Amino acid sequence: MAKKFGKFLMTTAALGALAASAYYFFWKKDAETDDDFDAEDDFDEFDDDLDEEDSSKAEADRKYVDLDLTKAAENVTEKAEETAEAFKEGLNAAKAEATDKIVGAAEQAGKAAGEAAAKVEEFFDDEK
């Protein structure tokens, strides 16, 4: 009977520790998410400190640059044409290399077939 009571006591202690650790974990997780929301609220009204005079003065001092869109478009088309030419050259080189490999493989296959046919004829040759 003492063994059963000891097992019951140990099981109860283990389940209690498991429940306490789960409670602490979820409590800590909720506390961290609450802290994150509080930190974001501190930065909501950051522009209240600016004066109207300072912002209008800053706008008057600002300089703007006109964009030349035709020149930019020409640069883009030139680069695109150069890239297209380089791509075509690379494609043609790859095509020539693949053709050479295919022709070489076909020649090797033809030679191997001829050698195999010669070996078969030699094997079935009755004269020897």
Order of alpha helices (4+ residues) and beta strands (2+ residues): alpha-alpha-alpha
